[in-house]
C-alpha cells in the first residue's frame, strides 16, 4: 500500500475544484469522507450531504473554480491544505460574479487514499 504523499494530496484538492466547477455530486462523494464537515464563520456546520446539496443549488453556471497559493503540510496520515479559492459564476440575469475565499482543508489518509474530512472557508473581499 502506498504511503501518504503530497502530490496525491494536491491532486485531491484539484479534484475538489473540478467537482465544484462541474457541480458533480458523484465526484464530491468520492472526495469527501462520510463524516465530512464544512465550517464557515457565522454559520452552523454543514455535513457532507448538506454541502453537496448546497453546491448543486448554486445559481447559474460555474465558469471556473481555481485554487491560488495552495500550500500543503503533512502530519503523518493528516494533510492540511491552505490557499485561496476563486470561483466565477455566470448568473441567469447575464452577469458574471467572482467569489474569493480563503480556505483550510483537512484530509485524512484512509484505505490507501486521501479523503477530505473537514473544510473551513472565509469569504474575502476582492
Secondary structure per residue as TSV (DSSP state, phi and psi in degrees):
chain	resnum	aa	ss	phi	psi
A	1	X	-	360.0	136.9
A	2	X	-	-69.6	141.2
A	3	X	-	-78.6	161.6
A	4	X	-	-58.9	141.3
A	5	X	-	-145.5	157.6
A	6	X	H	-66.6	-37.4
A	7	X	H	-64.6	-38.5
A	8	X	H	-74.2	-28.8
A	9	X	H	-65.8	-45.4
A	10	X	H	-62.9	-36.2
A	11	X	H	-65.2	-37.3
A	12	X	H	-58.4	-43.9
A	13	X	H	-65.4	-42.1
A	14	X	H	-63.2	-41.4
A	15	X	H	-61.1	-37.0
A	16	X	H	-63.4	-47.3
A	17	X	H	-58.7	-43.7
A	18	X	H	-66.3	-39.3
A	19	X	H	-66.7	-39.0
A	20	X	H	-63.1	-48.0
A	21	X	H	-57.7	-40.3
A	22	X	H	-85.5	-5.8
A	23	X	T	51.7	44.5
A	24	X	-	-93.6	97.9
A	25	X	H	-61.3	-39.6
A	26	X	H	-65.6	-41.9
A	27	X	H	-63.9	-40.4
A	28	X	H	-62.4	-38.5
A	29	X	H	-66.0	-26.6
A	30	X	H	-79.5	-17.3
A	31	X	H	-98.2	-41.8
A	32	X	E	-89.2	132.4
A	33	X	E	-68.2	160.0
A	34	X	E	-62.4	-26.3
A	35	X	E	-98.5	18.8
A	36	X	E	-57.3	142.4
A	37	X	E	-139.0	134.8
A	38	X	E	-104.3	132.6
A	39	X	E	-117.2	126.6
A	40	X	E	-127.7	124.7
A	41	X	T	-52.3	134.6
A	42	X	T	85.1	-1.0
A	43	X	S	-126.2	154.0
A	44	X	-	-69.6	156.1
A	45	X	-	-59.0	148.7
A	46	X	E	-120.2	128.1
A	47	X	E	-81.8	178.3
A	48	X	H	-53.7	-54.1
A	49	X	H	-67.7	-34.3
A	50	X	H	-64.7	-39.9
A	51	X	H	-64.6	-45.9
A	52	X	H	-61.7	-41.2
A	53	X	H	-64.4	-37.6
A	54	X	H	-68.7	-33.6
A	55	X	H	-66.7	-44.4
A	56	X	H	-62.3	-29.5
A	57	X	T	-85.8	-1.8
A	58	X	-	-60.1	123.9
A	59	X	-	-71.1	148.1
A	60	X	S	82.3	-163.0
A	61	X	E	-113.5	126.0
A	62	X	E	-75.1	115.7
A	63	X	E	-81.9	-35.6
A	64	X	E	-162.4	148.6
A	65	X	E	-136.5	118.0
A	66	X	E	-135.5	148.9
A	67	X	E	-98.6	144.1
A	68	X	E	-128.6	136.6
A	69	X	E	61.5	34.6
A	70	X	E	-70.1	128.8
A	71	X	E	-125.5	150.1
A	72	X	E	-124.7	153.4
A	73	X	E	-139.7	134.8
A	74	X	E	-109.1	134.6
A	75	X	E	-130.0	77.8
A	76	X	T	66.3	-114.1
A	77	X	T	-97.8	17.1
A	78	X	E	-118.5	130.9
A	79	X	E	-120.4	137.4
A	80	X	E	-121.0	130.7
A	81	X	E	-119.6	134.4
A	82	X	E	-130.6	155.7
A	83	X	E	163.9	-162.4
A	84	X	E	-120.9	136.6
A	85	X	E	-109.7	130.7
A	86	X	E	-118.1	122.3
A	87	X	E	-121.1	132.5
A	88	X	E	-110.4	129.0
A	89	X	E	-125.8	130.1
A	90	X	E	-94.7	113.4
A	91	X	-	-84.2	162.7
A	92	X	T	-62.7	-24.2
A	93	X	T	-81.7	3.3
A	94	X	S	95.4	-7.3
A	95	X	-	-86.0	156.6
A	96	X	E	-118.3	129.9
A	97	X	E	-120.8	153.8
A	98	X	E	-118.3	133.1
A	99	X	E	-115.2	133.7
A	100	X	E	-126.1	130.8
A	101	X	E	-140.9	145.4
A	102	X	E	-87.6	140.3
A	103	X	E	-134.9	153.9
A	104	X	E	-130.7	119.7
A	105	X	E	-113.4	139.2
A	106	X	E	-116.1	128.4
A	107	X	E	-119.6	150.3
A	108	X	E	-125.2	135.6
A	109	X	E	-81.2	111.5
A	110	X	E	-136.2	139.2
A	111	X	T	53.7	37.6
A	112	X	T	76.8	18.9
A	113	X	E	-158.0	164.7
A	114	X	E	-83.9	139.8
A	115	X	E	-126.0	135.5
A	116	X	E	-76.5	120.3
A	117	X	E	-109.2	-23.8
A	118	X	E	-155.1	145.7
A	119	X	E	-135.7	145.8
A	120	X	E	-131.9	129.8
A	121	X	E	-136.4	140.3
A	122	X	E	-131.1	123.7
A	123	X	E	-68.1	135.9
A	124	X	E	-112.1	153.9
A	125	X	-	-84.1	143.1
A	126	X	-	-76.1	360.0
